[in-house]
């Protein structure tokens, strides 16, 4: 499977199961893509299958603290969370807003954390040979697949998030293929916001 970030993004995370992606864009913009079953999309010219689609609908929660325990797992009830299409974020520039479908104009100063979840189906996990995630970020992210951490930005040290310029982060999710299950899987992303 192959996943590429789209547009000017600050932070993003892709489900290791291959059906959802969340990405925070430049100017604190967060983008989210929906993923279709692995068997549905046609293969790319190199044999890869793109599993994340622009505009996919995600469940999201704004906050200053962590959600209840187990929020990263597929069986967590997120029915009361808000829902919106990817990407997510805010910005003052038209270029950055071009990637935003769900505007979070209240994010700056109102809350420092953003959590997103997207469920996706995998018919046959044994058919998935490779999985990767690209995140363009200037703040921080931690990605989870079925409740297990599968990637994070390298500017997180303990409880500290250091500022950085927007840049792409490529994460090889190959070591986590065993976490994919037949049927419903879940990608969850904890999007940290750096406040100077």
HELIX and SHEET records of a PDB file:
HELIX    1   1 UNK A   94  UNK A   97  1                                   4    
HELIX    2   2 UNK A  107  UNK A  110  1                                   4    
HELIX    3   3 UNK A  125  UNK A  127  5                                   3    
HELIX    4   4 UNK A  174  UNK A  179  5                                   6    
SHEET    1   A 4 UNK A   9  UNK A  14  0                                        
SHEET    2   A 4 UNK A  20  UNK A  25 -1                                        
SHEET    3   A 4 UNK A  29  UNK A  35 -1                                        
SHEET    4   A 4 UNK A  52  UNK A  54 -1                                        
SHEET    1   B 6 UNK A  82  UNK A  85  0                                        
SHEET    2   B 6 UNK A  57  UNK A  63 -1                                        
SHEET    3   B 6 UNK A 113  UNK A 122 -1                                        
SHEET    4   B 6 UNK A 183  UNK A 192 -1                                        
SHEET    5   B 6 UNK A 140  UNK A 145 -1                                        
SHEET    6   B 6 UNK A 148  UNK A 152 -1                                        
SHEET    1   C 2 UNK A  88  UNK A  89  0                                        
SHEET    2   C 2 UNK A 102  UNK A 103  1                                        
SHEET    1   D 2 UNK A 132  UNK A 137  0                                        
SHEET    2   D 2 UNK A 167  UNK A 172 -1                                        
SHEET    1   E 2 UNK A 156  UNK A 157  0                                        
SHEET    2   E 2 UNK A 160  UNK A 161 -1                                        
END                                                                             
